[in-house]
Amino acid sequence: MTAERFLVTGALGCIGAWTLRQLVREGVPVVAFDLGTNPRRLEQIMTPGELAGVTFAAGDITDLDGLDRALGDHAITNVIHLAALQVPFCRADPPLGARVNVVGTVNVFEAVKRRGEGMAPVVYTGSIGMFSPGDVDPATNRLREDAEPHPGNHYGVYKHANEGTARIYFADSGVPSVGLRPMTVYGAGRDQGMTSSPTVAIAAAILGQPFRIAFGGSTLFQYAEDVARTLIAASRSEPAGARVFNLGGSPVSIGDWIAAIEELVPGSAGLMTHEPAPLPFPADIEHDRLAELGPIPVTPYRDAIAATAEIFNRLAAAGKLVGAEQGVPAPTPAQAPA
C-alpha cells in the first residue's frame, strides 16, 4: 500500500492550519499549498518543531498546471481542498470569487483525475451557506439532508456549483469525492469571514476589549480541530461516488455563547454584546449520514472555548494577540460587508 502524502490547499487558513497540525502530529507527510506566505495562523497552534514537519509549496489554485506539478513533484496521494474566498470577498469581487471558488475546485478535480490510480477521494469543504432559511422542512424546522438549496449570495452559488463539479467528475471520470458542509467554524485562527466574530469575541475578552458579535439567534458551532479531524477521516474513506455530508456540531444561542465566554474568561463580563438578527442560513440541520465516515469528533463547546482562550492567553502574553489578526473588534455591518 502506498504511504500517504497529503496536500492541503488553502493551508494557511484556519481549517488548513488545524488540518496541518493534526497530520504532522500523526507523522504524515503534508504539503501546504497556498497563494499566501504568512504562516501566522499555523504559528498560533503549532510549535516550531511541528512547523518544520510541513512542506510549503506556494501556488495559485486557479493555475491548473502549477497545481498538477505540485501533486506530481511531491508524489501526493491525498488532497484536502480548502482554498476559497469567503462571503465578504465574493460579494466584493464576484468574478474573482468565481475564479477561486469554482474554477479552483474544477482544477483540483482535474489535477487528481490526471494523476489516475492511487489517489484517495478528493475531500473539499462545501457550506451550509448554500441554503437559505426557507429551505428548512416546515414540519420540523430543520434543514433536511436532501434539501434543495436556494443560495442567497454568490458564495453559496459557488459552493453549490462545486458539488455539481464533484458529481460530474465521478460520473464522467470515476473520481470519487467527499464534500463536507460546515456552518460556524470557530477556534484559534478563525479571524475572517461572515461567521468569525464569535471567535474574535474570545480574543477580545482576553484583551479586555468591548466587542459586538455580528449576528444573533442560534447557530451550529463546529470546532476547527474537530473539522480538521473529520476532513482527514473523509480522505481515508472509500466513498461510492460523489458524497456530500452536512457537518454536525454544537447548536448554541449567541446569548449562551457570550455567557460561556464571560464564565471562562475572568473580567470579561459585560464586554460582549451581539446584533439581534440571526444568520441568513438554517440554524438546525440534519447530519445523520455523517456517521458513514465513522466516529465524528464533537468537542463540547465550553471545552473548546476554554482551549481557545488558553491559546489566546499564550499569544497575548507574548504580545501577539494584537491588530487585525485577532482580538480587535471587527467593523460593524454598517462599515463593511457582513
Backbone hydrogen bonds, N-H to C=O, Kabsch-Sander energy under -0.5 kcal/mol:
donor,donor_aa,acceptor,acceptor_aa,energy
6,F,29,P,-2.3
7,L,78,N,-2.4
8,V,31,V,-2.6
9,T,7,L,-0.5
9,T,80,I,-2.1
10,G,33,F,-1.5
11,A,8,V,-0.7
11,A,33,F,-1.0
13,G,10,G,-1.6
17,A,13,G,-2.5
18,W,14,C,-1.9
19,T,15,I,-2.2
20,L,16,G,-2.7
21,R,17,A,-2.4
22,Q,18,W,-2.1
23,L,19,T,-2.2
24,V,20,L,-2.8
25,R,21,R,-2.4
26,E,22,Q,-1.2
27,G,24,V,-1.4
28,V,23,L,-2.6
30,V,53,G,-0.6
31,V,6,F,-2.5
32,A,55,T,-3.1
33,F,8,V,-2.6
33,F,31,V,-0.7
34,D,32,A,-0.6
34,D,57,A,-1.2
43,E,39,P,-2.5
44,Q,40,R,-1.2
45,I,41,R,-0.7
45,I,42,L,-1.1
46,M,42,L,-1.8
51,L,47,T,-2.6
52,A,48,P,-1.7
53,G,50,E,-1.4
54,V,51,L,-1.8
55,T,30,V,-2.3
56,F,54,V,-0.6
57,A,32,A,-3.0
59,G,34,D,-1.6
61,I,59,G,-0.5
63,D,60,D,-2.2
64,L,62,T,-0.9
67,L,63,D,-2.2
68,D,64,L,-2.9
69,R,65,D,-2.3
70,A,66,G,-1.9
71,L,67,L,-2.1
72,G,68,D,-1.9
73,D,69,R,-3.6
74,H,70,A,-1.7
75,A,72,G,-1.2
76,I,71,L,-2.4
77,T,5,R,-2.8
78,N,5,R,-1.9
80,I,7,L,-2.5
81,H,79,V,-0.6
81,H,123,V,-3.6
82,L,9,T,-0.9
82,L,80,I,-0.8
89,F,86,Q,-0.6
90,C,86,Q,-2.3
91,R,87,V,-2.3
92,A,88,P,-1.9
93,D,89,F,-1.9
97,G,93,D,-2.6
98,A,94,P,-2.5
99,R,95,P,-2.1
100,V,96,L,-2.5
101,N,97,G,-2.9
102,V,98,A,-1.8
103,V,98,A,-2.1
104,G,99,R,-1.4
106,V,102,V,-2.3
107,N,103,V,-2.6
108,V,104,G,-1.7
109,F,105,T,-2.1
110,E,106,V,-2.6
111,A,107,N,-2.8
112,V,108,V,-2.2
113,K,109,F,-2.5
114,R,110,E,-2.2
115,R,111,A,-1.2
116,G,112,V,-1.1
116,G,113,K,-0.7
119,M,116,G,-0.8
120,A,77,T,-3.3
122,V,176,P,-2.1
123,V,79,V,-1.9
124,Y,178,V,-2.1
125,T,81,H,-1.3
126,G,124,Y,-0.6
126,G,180,L,-3.1
128,I,182,P,-2.4
130,M,127,S,-1.3
131,F,128,I,-2.2
135,D,132,S,-2.5
136,V,133,P,-1.4
137,D,142,R,-3.5
140,T,137,D,-1.0
141,N,137,D,-3.0
142,R,137,D,-0.6
143,L,284,D,-2.7
144,R,142,R,-0.7
147,A,144,R,-1.5
152,G,129,G,-0.5
157,V,153,N,-1.9
158,Y,154,H,-2.7
159,K,155,Y,-2.4
160,H,156,G,-2.2
161,A,157,V,-2.3
162,N,158,Y,-1.8
163,E,159,K,-1.2
164,G,160,H,-1.4
165,T,161,A,-2.3
166,A,162,N,-2.3
167,R,163,E,-2.0
168,I,164,G,-2.4
169,Y,165,T,-2.4
170,F,166,A,-1.6
171,A,167,R,-2.4
172,D,168,I,-3.1
173,S,169,Y,-1.5
174,G,170,F,-1.7
175,V,169,Y,-1.7
177,S,241,G,-2.0
178,V,122,V,-2.7
179,G,243,R,-2.7
180,L,124,Y,-2.3
181,R,245,F,-2.6
184,T,220,L,-1.9
185,V,183,M,-0.8
186,Y,222,Q,-2.1
190,R,187,G,-2.2
191,D,189,G,-1.5
196,S,193,G,-1.5
199,T,196,S,-1.1
200,V,196,S,-1.9
201,A,197,S,-2.1
202,I,198,P,-0.8
202,I,199,T,-0.8
203,A,199,T,-1.5
204,A,200,V,-2.7
205,A,201,A,-2.3
206,I,202,I,-2.0
207,L,203,A,-1.9
208,G,204,A,-0.5
208,G,205,A,-0.9
209,Q,204,A,-2.9
211,F,271,L,-2.3
213,I,211,F,-0.5
213,I,273,T,-2.8
216,G,277,A,-2.6
219,T,252,V,-2.1
221,F,219,T,-0.8
221,F,250,S,-2.8
222,Q,184,T,-2.6
224,A,186,Y,-2.9
226,D,223,Y,-0.6
227,V,223,Y,-2.2
228,A,224,A,-2.4
229,R,225,E,-2.0
230,T,226,D,-2.1
231,L,227,V,-2.4
232,I,228,A,-2.1
233,A,229,R,-2.3
234,A,230,T,-2.4
235,S,231,L,-1.9
236,R,232,I,-1.1
237,S,234,A,-1.3
241,G,239,P,-1.3
243,R,177,S,-2.4
243,R,241,G,-0.8
245,F,179,G,-2.9
247,L,181,R,-2.1
250,S,221,F,-2.9
252,V,219,T,-2.4
252,V,250,S,-0.6
254,I,217,G,-2.7
257,W,253,S,-2.2
258,I,254,I,-2.5
259,A,255,G,-2.1
260,A,256,D,-2.2
261,I,257,W,-2.0
262,E,258,I,-2.6
263,E,259,A,-1.8
264,L,260,A,-2.1
265,V,261,I,-2.4
268,S,265,V,-1.6
271,L,268,S,-2.1
273,T,211,F,-2.1
275,E,213,I,-2.4
279,L,216,G,-0.6
281,F,279,L,-0.8
286,E,143,L,-2.9
290,L,287,H,-1.2
291,A,288,D,-1.7
292,E,289,R,-2.4
293,L,290,L,-2.1
294,G,291,A,-1.9
304,A,300,P,-2.2
305,I,301,Y,-2.6
306,A,302,R,-2.3
307,A,303,D,-2.2
308,T,304,A,-2.5
309,A,305,I,-2.8
310,E,306,A,-2.0
311,I,307,A,-1.8
312,F,308,T,-2.6
313,N,309,A,-2.7
314,R,310,E,-1.9
315,L,311,I,-2.2
316,A,312,F,-2.8
317,A,313,N,-2.3
318,A,314,R,-1.2
319,G,316,A,-1.5
320,K,315,L,-3.1
321,L,315,L,-0.7
322,V,320,K,-1.2
325,E,322,V,-0.7
326,Q,322,V,-0.7
326,Q,323,G,-0.7
328,V,323,G,-0.8
335,Q,332,T,-1.9
336,A,332,T,-1.6
